[in-house]
Amino acid sequence: MGYTLNFSAVWRSFDLLLEGLALSLALAFVAIAIGCVIGLVTAFGLLSKRGLLRHPARIYVTIIRNTPILVLVLFTFFALPQLGLRLGKIESFVATLSIYSGAYLAEVFRGGLLAVPSGLREAGLAIGLTQAQIRNSIVIPLMLRNVLPSLSSTMISLFKDTSLAAAIAVPELTFEARKINVETFRVIETWIVASCLYVATCSVLAALLRRLEKRMSIPR
């Protein structure tokens, strides 16, 4: 083929890749934090006996989970300004990723809430706790412990999904890699290094999250 690997051009711009990686992590962490709030509220809505809460929650989850995330990213950034809602590139992507993760986490949290034994709620009432106290002090903490493995997987998936921010020119890792590729024409080298950064970061995140799972696991 006649192609000779030469990583020197990529190494000269390695700091840009690291900056992009840092932004990717920041986008993922902010999105998972907001997504957890959205998902928890939606999960309670899904379990509500009131149709006024249950039906909108179900519609939201159905629409978001069945729409490709790239379509959501492009819609938020390009279509919403036509309706008078204009957001910056980063704000637009964070909003999209948060809403997207919230729909998936809603089902995760719903399953976790259903897994909490009803006897614990009855015990809380027996000692005089209010419904709000039972929810905040007993149900939600136990639910979070139960769903931590799924929450960890969602976090890693969201980190990888930040690569889609390149579609709207957010300078995260994939965008910076594509920029270096265009400027240096070192296609293979650029994407090898970018892939290694993604794999290494996901591996570190997975290891840290597994340690957190072990520390928070409920003794059997």
N, C-alpha and C positions, 0 to 999 in steps of 0.2 A: 504493500500500500504506500510505502514511502513516508509515512507520518512518524515523526520523532517526538517523543514526549519531552516537553521543556516547561518546567513549573516556575521558572524564574519570574516571568511576567505576572503570574498569579501571586507569588510571594510578595512582590512589590506592592500589591494592592490588598494584601491580606488584612490590613487594618480596617479596610472598608467592609470586608466580609464579617469581621468581628463586630463592627458597629451594627451591621445588618442583623447579625445573630442576636445581639443585645436587644434590638428593637423587636425582633420576632418573639423573644421571651417575654418582653414587657407587654406586647399585644396579647399574648396567650394568657398571662397571669391576670391582666385587667379583665379580659373577656370571661375567664372562668369565674372570677369573683362576682361580676355583675350577673353572669349566667346562673350562678347558684341562687342568687336572690330571686331572679325571674323564675327559675325552675321550681323553687320551693313554694313561692306564691301560687304558681300554676298548679303544682301538685295538690295543694290544699283545695284549689278550685275544682280540680278533676274529681276529688273525693267528696266535694260538697253535695249535700242533698238538695241544694237550691239550684234550679236550672239556670237562673240568671248568672250564676258563677260557673257552673259546670259546662254549659254549652259554649260560651266564648273561649274557655280554656281548651276544650276539645277542638274547636275550630282552629285556634292558634297552633296547637301541636300538630294537627293534621296538615295544615298548609305548609308550615315551616319544614317539617320532617320530610315532606314529599316534593320539596323544591330544591334543586341543586344549589349548593352554597355559592357557586360562582355567579349564578343568576341573581341571587339575593345581593351579592356584593355589587354587581353592575347596576341593579335596580336602585339600590340605596344611593349610590354615588351619582348616577346619571339621570335617573327618573324622578327622584324626589325633588331635586331643584326645580323641575318643571311645575311642581305643585307648591312651590314657595318655601320648601324646607331644604336649605343648603348647608351642608356640613363639610368640614375639611377632610382631606384624604384619610388621615389617621382616625379622626373621630367617626367618620363614616364606616370605616372597616371595623373598628371596635364595636360600634353599635350593631352592625350586622352579625359579627361573630358572637356577640353576647346574646342576641335574640336567637340565633341558630343553636347555640349551646343550651340556652334556656329551655328550648323545646325538647331536646333530648334528655336533659337532666330532670325535666318534669316527670317523665316516665320512670326514670331511675328512682327519684324521690318518692313517687307514688308507690312503687313496689316496696321501698324501704319503710314507708309509713304503714303499709298494710302488714308488714312483717313484725311490727311492734306488738307484743301480746296485749290484748285488751285488758287483761288482768292488772297490768300496771296502771292503766288509766283508772280502773276501779279502786285500786289501792290509793292512788293519789286523791281521789274524791273522798275516800274513807278517812284520810288524815286531814281533810279540810282544805286541800288545795283547790284553787279555781281552775277552770278549763284552760285559761291562758297560762297559768303556772305549770300545769301538767304538760301542756304543749311545749313550752319553752325550756323547762327543766328536765323533762323525762323523755317525751316523744322525739323531739328533734335531735337531741344528743345521741340517743340510741339509734335512730334512723341513720344519722351520719356515719356512725361506726359500721353499720350494716352495709352501707353503699360505698364505703371508701374505695374498694377495689374498682368499682365501675367509675367512680369519680376520678380515680387516677388514670384510667384508660382514656377518659374524656379529655383530661388535661393534656396527655401526650398527643391525642388526635388533634386537639385545637392548635397545639404548637406546630404540627405539620401543616395544618390548614392555613396558617399565616402566610404560607407561600403564595396563596391566591391574592394577597394584597398587592403583589407585583402587577396585577391586571389594572390597578388604578394608580400605579406609580408610587406606592408607599415604599420607601427605601429600606425594606427588610432584606433578609439574607438572599432570597431568590432574585429580587430586583438587582441587588448589588452584584450578584454572580452574573446575571445576564448583561449588566453594564460592562463588567470586566471582559466578558466573552466577546462583546461587540467591539470593544476597544483594542483587544489583543489578538483576537482570532484564535485563541488557544481554547478550543471548544472542549476537548476531552479533559484537559487539565483543570479547567475552571469548574466543570460539573463534578469531577471526581472530588475536588477539595470541598465544594459545597455539600455534596452528598455525605462526605465524611463528617463534616460539622453537624449535619442533621442527625446522623446515626449516633455520634458521640454524645450529643446533647440529649437525645431521647434515651440513651442508655443511662446517663447520669440521672435524668429525671425519674426513670423507672426504678433505679436503685434507691434513690431517696424516698420515693413514694412507697416502695415495699417496706423500707424501714419504718416509715410512719404507720403503715398498716399493721405491722407487728406490734408497735408500741401501743396502738389504740385498739387492738383486737380484744374481743371479749373472751376471757378464759372459759374454756369448755369443761 
